[in-house]
Amino acid sequence: MVEERYTIVYAAAPAEPVVLGRTPQARTSGFHAEAQWRFGRPEPPAVRVAADGTRLVLGRHDFGTSARAHR
């Protein structure tokens, strides 16, 4: 286990959360870590996805109604 500590100083809290991420040098190791600091603000509400697209049927398999993924 490796523990690293960082001190980040701002004159005022930023409008967006600060995101710290870590990916190992060997990209084949298969992990990525990410943490957000919101400066006391609550987490935004989760976006509910509605399955309102066309049905996905492949051969004899019906996977049901699709949902649009927004980027």
Protein Blocks (a to p, Z undefined) as FASTA:
>chain_A
ZZdddddddfbdcfbdcddddddfblmnopacddddeehpacddddddddfbdcddehjb
cgbjaddddZZ
